[in-house]
Amino acid sequence: MRWEEGEQEGEVEDRRGIKPAVAAGGGISLVVMLLAYFLTGDPQKAQQIAQQVGQAIPQPQAQVEGPPPKDGVKEFSQKILGFTNEAWGKAFPDQFSREYEPPRMVLFTARVDSEGCGVAPSAVGPFYCPVSRKLFVDPTFFDELEQKLGGSKADFSKAYVIAHEVGHHVQNLLGYNKLLDRYRQKEGENAGIRLELQADYLAGVCWNIVEAKHQRVIETGDIDSAIKTAKAIGDDRLQQKARGWVSPESFNHGTAAQRLKCFTEGFKTGDASKRALDRFFATDVKPLDL
């Protein structure tokens, strides 16, 4: 991937070297926030609920342990976020008659204050907070991803992961997250797969738009790398590796085949129309059949 050729740079804050202190209810606040968000689909309401739970808990100051490492991760993230800003900056006026509002990205180590969704540990993986409208990534996730892919550099796989989280930002701007409430009552936790697979589709659409303009950023083998990533982080693969058996009723991101299908379709079609996005919430389609 020729990521250095990006013409834009996204806004990336590098908090590696800053260790947020965690009060007694920090983890509880995060759980409450995430649960409330997925149940209500309303980030403001979710934030209010989490604040009510944790308002009596004092919040200590973060500790600065040292400067962030100069390993190129910030520069890479800025360029990738720049590509996504460019793609959605074009798609939003064309498809939705409105301007795109770019998110910010935060790099962290171990745990991070998400400024609205609680203090999150690195174990949750890359995530998006709809309240602060920021993406949060501990780069050690990228190291683990390279190991899953056999030690390859996998720049485009990392770019796919970032674009997936940006997909959640796009969903937030367009209001798709608010549609989950009607499905939660019927489908339980499986309903969340609708958002996750739509985010995979949006990641594919994003890179289709980027490639259509630049025609040199994505190199031979990059899509194969992203496909391997989609397979490696499917719920079925992760559960099989972790415990030796698979429980479809507990899936929250989709199977490897589902994630691969959605990303590939988004990349091939580049279709960001309302019609294409609405089908992920079609009432006659079950989440595990997407």
C-alpha positions as CSV (number, residue, x, y, z in Angstrom):
1,M,0.0,0.0,0.0
2,R,1.4,3.4,-1.0
3,W,-0.1,5.2,2.0
4,E,2.6,7.9,1.9
5,E,1.0,9.4,-1.2
6,G,-2.1,10.6,0.6
7,E,-2.8,14.3,-0.1
8,Q,-4.6,14.9,3.2
9,E,-3.9,14.1,6.8
10,G,-6.6,13.4,9.4
11,E,-6.4,14.7,13.0
12,V,-4.6,12.1,15.2
13,E,-3.8,12.6,18.9
14,D,-1.0,10.4,20.2
15,R,-1.6,9.7,23.9
16,R,0.9,6.9,24.1
17,G,3.0,7.7,27.2
18,I,-0.1,9.1,29.0
19,K,-1.6,6.8,31.5
20,P,-5.2,7.7,32.6
21,A,-5.9,7.1,36.2
22,V,-9.0,5.0,36.8
23,A,-11.4,5.7,39.6
24,A,-13.2,2.8,41.3
25,G,-16.1,2.9,38.9
26,G,-14.3,3.6,35.6
27,G,-14.8,0.2,34.2
28,I,-18.4,0.1,35.3
29,S,-19.0,3.5,33.6
30,L,-17.7,2.1,30.3
31,V,-19.9,-1.0,30.5
32,V,-22.9,1.1,31.3
33,M,-22.1,3.6,28.5
34,L,-21.7,0.9,25.9
35,L,-24.8,-1.0,27.0
36,A,-26.9,2.1,27.1
37,Y,-25.7,3.2,23.6
38,F,-26.5,-0.1,21.9
39,L,-29.8,-0.4,23.7
40,T,-31.0,3.2,22.9
41,G,-29.0,4.0,19.8
42,D,-28.7,7.6,21.3
43,P,-25.2,8.6,22.3
44,Q,-26.4,11.6,24.3
45,K,-28.9,9.5,26.3
46,A,-26.2,6.8,26.9
47,Q,-23.8,9.4,28.2
48,Q,-26.4,10.8,30.6
49,I,-27.0,7.3,32.0
50,A,-23.3,6.6,32.4
51,Q,-22.8,10.0,34.1
52,Q,-25.6,9.3,36.5
53,V,-24.1,6.0,37.5
54,G,-20.6,7.4,38.0
55,Q,-21.2,11.0,39.1
56,A,-20.4,10.2,42.7
57,I,-17.0,8.7,41.9
58,P,-14.0,11.1,42.0
59,Q,-11.8,11.2,38.9
60,P,-8.1,11.3,39.5
61,Q,-5.7,13.0,37.1
62,A,-3.9,11.2,34.2
63,Q,-0.2,10.5,34.6
64,V,2.4,11.3,32.0
65,E,4.9,8.5,31.8
66,G,6.9,9.7,28.8
67,P,6.8,10.9,25.2
68,P,5.0,8.8,22.5
69,P,7.3,6.5,20.5
70,K,8.6,7.7,17.1
71,D,7.6,4.5,15.2
72,G,5.7,6.0,12.3
73,V,2.3,4.8,13.6
74,K,1.0,8.4,14.0
75,E,2.1,9.4,10.6
76,F,0.5,6.3,9.1
77,S,-2.7,6.9,11.0
78,Q,-2.9,10.5,9.8
79,K,-2.6,9.5,6.2
80,I,-5.1,6.7,6.4
81,L,-7.6,9.0,8.2
82,G,-6.9,11.5,5.5
83,F,-7.9,9.0,2.9
84,T,-11.2,8.3,4.7
85,N,-11.9,12.0,5.1
86,E,-11.3,12.5,1.4
87,A,-13.6,9.6,0.4
88,W,-16.5,10.5,2.7
89,G,-16.0,14.2,2.0
90,K,-16.9,13.3,-1.6
91,A,-19.7,10.8,-0.9
92,F,-21.7,12.8,1.6
93,P,-22.6,15.7,-0.7
94,D,-23.2,13.3,-3.6
95,Q,-25.3,10.8,-1.7
96,F,-26.8,12.6,1.3
97,S,-26.7,16.3,0.3
98,R,-24.7,17.3,3.4
99,E,-21.2,17.9,4.4
100,Y,-19.1,15.3,6.1
101,E,-17.8,15.9,9.6
102,P,-14.4,14.2,10.0
103,P,-13.8,12.3,13.2
104,R,-10.6,12.5,15.3
105,M,-8.4,9.5,16.1
106,V,-6.6,8.8,19.3
107,L,-3.6,6.4,19.8
108,F,-3.2,5.0,23.3
109,T,-1.5,2.4,25.3
110,A,-3.1,0.0,27.8
111,R,-6.2,2.1,28.5
112,V,-7.8,5.4,27.5
113,D,-10.4,8.0,28.6
114,S,-12.8,8.1,25.6
115,E,-14.3,11.4,26.7
116,G,-17.8,10.2,26.8
117,C,-17.8,6.4,26.7
118,G,-15.8,5.7,29.9
119,V,-12.2,4.5,30.4
120,A,-11.6,1.6,28.0
121,P,-8.8,-1.0,28.3
122,S,-6.8,-2.1,25.3
123,A,-8.5,-5.5,25.4
124,V,-11.6,-4.1,23.9
125,G,-9.7,-3.5,20.6
126,P,-10.2,-0.5,18.3
127,F,-13.4,1.2,19.0
128,Y,-15.4,4.4,18.2
129,C,-17.1,6.6,20.8
130,P,-20.2,8.2,19.4
131,V,-20.2,10.9,22.1
132,S,-16.8,12.3,21.5
133,R,-16.9,11.3,17.8
134,K,-13.4,9.8,18.1
135,L,-11.7,6.6,17.1
136,F,-9.5,4.9,19.6
137,V,-6.7,2.4,18.7
138,D,-4.0,0.8,20.8
139,P,-1.3,0.1,18.1
140,T,-0.5,-3.2,19.8
141,F,-3.7,-4.4,18.1
142,F,-1.9,-3.9,14.8
143,D,1.1,-6.0,16.1
144,E,-1.3,-8.8,16.9
145,L,-3.0,-8.5,13.5
146,E,0.4,-8.9,11.8
147,Q,0.9,-12.1,13.8
148,K,-2.5,-13.5,12.7
149,L,-1.5,-12.8,9.1
150,G,1.8,-14.6,9.4
151,G,4.1,-11.7,10.3
152,S,3.5,-9.6,7.1
153,K,3.5,-5.9,7.3
154,A,-0.2,-5.7,6.4
155,D,-0.5,-1.9,6.0
156,F,-3.8,-2.3,4.1
157,S,-5.2,-4.6,6.8
158,K,-4.5,-1.8,9.3
159,A,-6.1,0.7,7.0
160,Y,-9.2,-1.6,6.7
161,V,-9.5,-1.7,10.5
162,I,-9.3,2.1,10.7
163,A,-11.9,2.5,7.8
164,H,-14.2,0.1,9.7
165,E,-14.1,2.3,12.8
166,V,-14.7,5.3,10.5
167,G,-17.7,3.4,9.2
168,H,-19.2,3.5,12.7
169,H,-18.7,7.3,12.6
170,V,-20.5,7.5,9.3
171,Q,-23.3,5.4,10.9
172,N,-23.5,7.8,13.8
173,L,-23.7,10.9,11.4
174,L,-26.4,9.2,9.3
175,G,-28.4,7.9,12.3
176,Y,-28.2,4.2,11.6
177,N,-27.2,3.5,15.2
178,K,-30.6,4.7,16.3
179,L,-32.3,2.0,14.3
180,L,-31.0,-0.8,16.6
181,D,-33.5,-0.3,19.3
182,R,-36.4,-1.7,17.2
183,Y,-34.3,-4.8,16.4
184,R,-33.0,-5.4,19.9
185,Q,-36.4,-6.5,21.2
186,K,-36.7,-9.2,18.5
187,E,-33.1,-10.3,17.9
188,G,-31.3,-9.6,21.2
189,E,-27.5,-9.2,21.0
190,N,-27.4,-10.5,17.4
191,A,-28.9,-7.2,16.3
192,G,-25.6,-5.5,16.8
193,I,-24.2,-7.5,13.9
194,R,-26.2,-5.3,11.6
195,L,-24.1,-2.3,12.5
196,E,-20.8,-4.2,12.4
197,L,-21.4,-5.7,9.0
198,Q,-22.6,-2.4,7.6
199,A,-19.4,-0.8,8.9
200,D,-17.4,-3.5,7.0
201,Y,-19.4,-2.6,3.9
202,L,-18.7,1.1,4.5
203,A,-15.0,0.3,4.8
204,G,-15.0,-1.4,1.4
205,V,-16.9,1.6,-0.1
206,C,-14.4,4.0,1.3
207,W,-11.4,2.3,-0.3
208,N,-13.3,1.9,-3.6
209,I,-13.7,5.7,-3.7
210,V,-10.1,6.3,-2.7
211,E,-8.8,3.9,-5.5
212,A,-11.1,5.5,-8.1
213,K,-9.4,8.8,-7.5
214,H,-5.8,7.9,-6.9
215,Q,-5.5,4.5,-8.8
216,R,-2.1,3.9,-7.2
217,V,-2.6,3.7,-3.4
218,I,-3.8,0.1,-3.3
219,E,-1.2,-2.4,-4.6
220,T,-1.4,-6.0,-5.7
221,G,-2.0,-8.2,-2.7
222,D,-3.6,-5.5,-0.5
223,I,-7.1,-6.7,-1.0
224,D,-6.0,-10.2,-0.2
225,S,-4.5,-8.9,3.0
226,A,-7.8,-7.2,3.9
227,I,-9.7,-10.4,3.1
228,K,-7.3,-12.4,5.4
229,T,-8.0,-9.8,8.1
230,A,-11.8,-10.1,7.7
231,K,-11.4,-13.9,8.1
232,A,-9.0,-13.6,11.1
233,I,-11.3,-11.4,13.1
234,G,-14.6,-13.0,12.4
235,D,-16.5,-14.1,15.6
236,D,-16.5,-17.8,14.5
237,R,-12.7,-17.8,14.0
238,L,-12.0,-16.0,17.3
239,Q,-14.3,-18.2,19.3
240,Q,-12.9,-21.4,17.8
241,K,-9.4,-20.3,18.5
242,A,-10.1,-19.1,22.1
243,R,-12.3,-21.9,23.4
244,G,-12.5,-24.6,20.7
245,W,-16.2,-24.2,19.9
246,V,-18.5,-21.7,18.2
247,S,-21.6,-20.0,19.7
248,P,-23.5,-18.1,16.9
249,E,-26.0,-16.7,19.4
250,S,-23.2,-14.7,21.0
251,F,-21.8,-13.2,17.8
252,N,-21.5,-9.5,17.8
253,H,-19.4,-8.8,14.7
254,G,-20.4,-11.5,12.3
255,T,-18.7,-14.6,11.0
256,A,-15.5,-14.5,8.9
257,A,-17.6,-15.2,5.7
258,Q,-20.0,-12.4,6.5
259,R,-17.3,-9.8,7.2
260,L,-15.5,-10.9,4.0
261,K,-18.7,-10.7,1.9
262,C,-19.7,-7.2,3.1
263,F,-16.2,-5.7,2.8
264,T,-15.7,-7.2,-0.7
265,E,-19.2,-6.1,-1.9
266,G,-18.5,-2.5,-0.7
267,F,-15.2,-2.4,-2.4
268,K,-16.5,-3.8,-5.7
269,T,-19.6,-1.6,-5.9
270,G,-18.5,1.6,-4.1
271,D,-22.3,2.1,-3.6
272,A,-22.9,4.5,-0.7
273,S,-26.5,5.2,-1.6
274,K,-29.2,5.2,1.0
275,R,-30.8,2.2,-0.7
276,A,-27.5,0.2,-0.3
277,L,-27.1,1.1,3.3
278,D,-30.8,0.6,4.3
279,R,-30.8,-3.0,3.3
280,F,-28.6,-3.8,6.3
281,F,-31.7,-3.0,8.4
282,A,-34.3,-4.6,6.2
283,T,-37.0,-6.1,8.4
284,D,-37.2,-9.2,6.3
285,V,-33.5,-10.0,6.7
286,K,-32.1,-11.6,9.8
287,P,-28.7,-10.4,11.1
288,L,-27.0,-13.7,10.8
289,D,-28.2,-14.0,7.2
290,L,-26.6,-10.7,6.1
